[in-house]
């Protein structure tokens, strides 16, 4: 196994990182965002964020996650459950 393979964060840690970020940003109410605008904040690509958002929308019990609109990229709406 190469060092670059072992140094990669797991999908689970990325999911937890994204969920923590969303919880913190949405604690005062609704949050609307596009993955490409938070990619640097969470250290992931917009594509990774999109895939994790679909997963979180089905599994996160403490957040309401909804695909809001699509104009050049998906806009997501997040609020505390």
C-alpha positions in Angstrom: 0.0 0.0 0.0 1.4 3.4 -0.9 1.6 6.3 1.5 -0.8 8.4 -0.6 -3.5 5.6 -0.2 -3.2 5.4 3.6 -3.1 9.2 4.0 -6.4 9.7 2.2 -9.3 10.5 4.7 -12.0 7.8 4.6 -15.4 8.5 3.3 -16.8 8.2 6.8 -14.5 11.0 8.1 -15.5 13.2 5.1 -19.1 12.5 5.9 -18.7 13.5 9.5 -16.7 16.6 8.6 -19.4 17.7 6.2 -22.2 17.0 8.7 -20.4 18.9 11.4 -19.9 21.9 9.1 -23.5 21.9 8.1 -24.7 21.6 11.7 -22.5 24.6 12.7 -23.7 26.7 9.8 -27.4 25.9 10.1 -27.7 26.2 13.9 -29.3 29.6 13.6 -31.8 28.6 10.9 -31.8 27.7 7.2 -28.6 27.4 5.1 -28.6 27.5 1.4 -25.4 26.6 -0.5 -23.8 25.1 -3.6 -21.1 22.5 -3.1 -18.6 24.4 -5.2 -18.8 27.3 -2.8 -18.1 25.3 0.3 -15.6 22.9 -1.2 -12.5 24.7 0.2 -14.1 25.1 3.6 -14.6 21.3 4.0 -11.6 20.2 1.9 -13.6 18.2 -0.6 -14.5 18.4 -4.3 -18.0 19.6 -5.3 -18.6 16.1 -6.7 -17.7 14.5 -3.3 -20.0 17.0 -1.5 -22.9 16.2 -3.8 -22.6 12.5 -3.3 -22.3 12.9 0.5 -25.3 15.3 0.5 -27.5 12.7 -1.1 -26.3 10.1 1.5 -26.8 12.6 4.4 -30.3 13.6 3.2 -31.3 9.9 3.8 -29.4 9.2 7.0 -29.0 12.5 9.0 -31.6 12.6 11.7 -30.6 15.9 13.2 -30.7 17.9 9.9 -33.3 18.5 7.3 -31.6 18.3 3.9 -33.3 19.1 0.7 -32.2 19.5 -2.9 -33.5 23.0 -3.5 -32.8 24.0 -7.1 -30.5 23.4 -10.0 -28.9 26.3 -11.8 -25.4 25.5 -13.0 -25.0 23.4 -9.8 -27.3 21.9 -7.2 -28.4 24.3 -4.4 -29.0 22.5 -1.1 -31.2 23.7 1.7 -30.2 22.6 5.2 -31.8 23.3 8.6 -31.8 21.7 12.0 -34.4 19.0 12.4 
